[in-house]
Amino acid sequence: MQAVHFGAGNIGRGFIGTLLYQAGYHTTFVDVNEAVIAEINRKKQYEVVLAAEQKESLMVKNVSGINSVAKPEAVVEAIAQADIITTAVGPNILAVISELITEGLRKRLETNQQPVNIIACENMVGGSSLLKEKVYARLNDQDQAAFSNHFGFPNAAVDRIVPNQTNEDMLTVSVEPYFEWVVEKPAIKGEIPVIPGITYVEDLAPYIERKLFTVNTGHTVPAYVGHLLGYETINEAMKDEGVQEVIEGALGGIR
């Protein structure tokens, strides 16, 4: 099975790329960072370290990379043959990559009639819908109808913390053990991709709201309260028992 993933950064490698590997995919990373792409193609693997006491690690293999600036035609060909397409590039870059995705999907209609799903795994609401909007803006009415029949753009809610880090090996990435990848099932075209770690749901809204009111609240409270108390970092604020009580009260109220 073939996956094309836009964004070879820490989230792309440490989160989405890891789950795709564990699901049995060969993942082709698409990025503009030539140093990272070259290293992926040289090593064809990288290490993911869980930021926990045990420091467990996983070697992600079966990977390759394409520099989208140097070899756009290779990206188009990879999209035409992919079984799934994902992104982790940042909301502002979705419009940029939409051009190559459009060309790749056009090529796919000519050579491969199998449906494929494009999932934007971004820290935003409606990432895939935004990407679809940018892709469809490049199409005439006839092409839009063809795309609608063959290509799904299911929205997703993603959550995995990747700490700021510097590693001796540029491909090694440390991630927190907890993660969540929720995808809206009704928007899927064709067979549902079997990827352990994805939760398919009928309605994505409750999962987005849960993230906002739990994960984001748990982060926001010590930031604001810590600032009011004069702390310069979250780490300092978290050592204050009073701040801890406020956090527990806020999250307890949500429950």
SULDAWO-V963113 format. One record per residue. N is the residue number from 1. RES is the residue in three letters. PHI is phi in radians with two decimals (* if undefined). Layout:
N	RES	PHI
N	RES	PHI
//
This chain:
1	MET	*
2	GLN	-2.06
3	ALA	-2.08
4	VAL	-2.00
5	HIS	-2.14
6	PHE	-1.51
7	GLY	1.95
8	ALA	-1.75
9	GLY	-1.38
10	ASN	-1.09
11	ILE	-1.17
12	GLY	-1.04
13	ARG	-1.36
14	GLY	-1.38
15	PHE	-1.98
16	ILE	-1.16
17	GLY	-1.06
18	THR	-1.13
19	LEU	-1.17
20	LEU	-1.13
21	TYR	-1.08
22	GLN	-1.13
23	ALA	-1.54
24	GLY	1.66
25	TYR	-1.54
26	HIS	-1.53
27	THR	-1.85
28	THR	-1.74
29	PHE	-1.46
30	VAL	-1.99
31	ASP	-2.76
32	VAL	-1.74
33	ASN	-1.44
34	GLU	-1.10
35	ALA	-1.10
36	VAL	-1.19
37	ILE	-1.08
38	ALA	-1.10
39	GLU	-1.22
40	ILE	-1.07
41	ASN	-1.23
42	ARG	-1.33
43	LYS	-1.55
44	LYS	1.03
45	GLN	-2.95
46	TYR	-2.74
47	GLU	-1.77
48	VAL	-2.00
49	VAL	-1.90
50	LEU	-1.42
51	ALA	-1.38
52	ALA	-2.35
53	GLU	-1.03
54	GLN	-1.32
55	LYS	0.93
56	GLU	-1.18
57	SER	-2.42
58	LEU	-2.35
59	MET	-1.68
60	VAL	-1.56
61	LYS	-2.07
62	ASN	1.05
63	VAL	-2.24
64	SER	-2.62
65	GLY	-2.50
66	ILE	-2.33
67	ASN	-1.40
68	SER	-1.21
69	VAL	-1.40
70	ALA	-1.37
71	LYS	-2.37
72	PRO	-1.08
73	GLU	-1.14
74	ALA	-1.22
75	VAL	-1.14
76	VAL	-1.00
77	GLU	-1.14
78	ALA	-1.11
79	ILE	-1.10
80	ALA	-1.09
81	GLN	-1.86
82	ALA	-1.30
83	ASP	-1.69
84	ILE	-2.78
85	ILE	-2.24
86	THR	-2.31
87	THR	-2.40
88	ALA	-2.67
89	VAL	-2.05
90	GLY	1.75
91	PRO	-0.94
92	ASN	-1.25
93	ILE	-1.65
94	LEU	-1.02
95	ALA	-1.11
96	VAL	-1.18
97	ILE	-1.38
98	SER	-1.09
99	GLU	-1.13
100	LEU	-1.16
101	ILE	-1.10
102	THR	-1.05
103	GLU	-1.13
104	GLY	-1.14
105	LEU	-1.24
106	ARG	-1.07
107	LYS	-1.07
108	ARG	-1.10
109	LEU	-1.06
110	GLU	-1.39
111	THR	-2.13
112	ASN	-2.63
113	GLN	-1.55
114	GLN	-1.25
115	PRO	-1.09
116	VAL	-2.52
117	ASN	-1.99
118	ILE	-2.01
119	ILE	-2.02
120	ALA	-1.49
121	CYS	-1.75
122	GLU	-1.99
123	ASN	-1.46
124	MET	-2.82
125	VAL	-1.62
126	GLY	1.32
127	GLY	-1.09
128	SER	-1.18
129	SER	-1.10
130	LEU	-1.12
131	LEU	-1.09
132	LYS	-1.04
133	GLU	-1.03
134	LYS	-1.20
135	VAL	-1.18
136	TYR	-1.16
137	ALA	-1.13
138	ARG	-1.69
139	LEU	-2.02
140	ASN	-1.49
141	ASP	-1.07
142	GLN	-1.14
143	ASP	-1.15
144	GLN	-1.06
145	ALA	-1.12
146	ALA	-1.15
147	PHE	-1.10
148	SER	-1.10
149	ASN	-1.33
150	HIS	-1.98
151	PHE	-2.16
152	GLY	-1.78
153	PHE	-2.21
154	PRO	-1.23
155	ASN	-1.27
156	ALA	-2.50
157	ALA	-2.02
158	VAL	-2.18
159	ASP	-2.68
160	ARG	-2.79
161	ILE	-1.49
162	VAL	-2.02
163	PRO	-1.09
164	ASN	-1.05
165	GLN	-2.75
166	THR	-2.34
167	ASN	-2.08
168	GLU	-1.04
169	ASP	-1.60
170	MET	-1.11
171	LEU	-1.58
172	THR	-1.13
173	VAL	-2.43
174	SER	-1.81
175	VAL	-2.33
176	GLU	-1.30
177	PRO	-1.07
178	TYR	-1.27
179	PHE	-2.66
180	GLU	-2.61
181	TRP	-2.35
182	VAL	-1.96
183	VAL	-2.22
184	GLU	-1.33
185	LYS	-1.20
186	PRO	-1.05
187	ALA	-1.51
188	ILE	-1.21
189	LYS	-1.81
190	GLY	1.27
191	GLU	-1.25
192	ILE	-1.26
193	PRO	-1.04
194	VAL	-1.55
195	ILE	-2.31
196	PRO	-0.97
197	GLY	1.99
198	ILE	-1.56
199	THR	-1.87
200	TYR	-1.60
201	VAL	-2.32
202	GLU	-1.32
203	ASP	-2.33
204	LEU	-1.43
205	ALA	-0.94
206	PRO	-1.06
207	TYR	-1.31
208	ILE	-1.17
209	GLU	-1.13
210	ARG	-1.09
211	LYS	-1.11
212	LEU	-1.07
213	PHE	-1.59
214	THR	-2.07
215	VAL	-1.03
216	ASN	-1.20
217	THR	-1.12
218	GLY	-1.07
219	HIS	-1.48
220	THR	-1.23
221	VAL	-1.00
222	PRO	-1.15
223	ALA	-1.16
224	TYR	-1.25
225	VAL	-1.14
226	GLY	-1.07
227	HIS	-1.10
228	LEU	-1.10
229	LEU	-1.51
230	GLY	1.60
231	TYR	-1.33
232	GLU	-1.66
233	THR	-2.30
234	ILE	-1.08
235	ASN	-1.02
236	GLU	-1.12
237	ALA	-1.10
238	MET	-1.19
239	LYS	-1.45
240	ASP	-1.52
241	GLU	-1.08
242	GLY	-1.12
243	VAL	-1.13
244	GLN	-1.04
245	GLU	-1.14
246	VAL	-1.13
247	ILE	-1.07
248	GLU	-1.10
249	GLY	-1.15
250	ALA	-1.12
251	LEU	-1.23
252	GLY	-1.13
253	GLY	-1.15
254	ILE	-1.13
255	ARG	-1.10
//
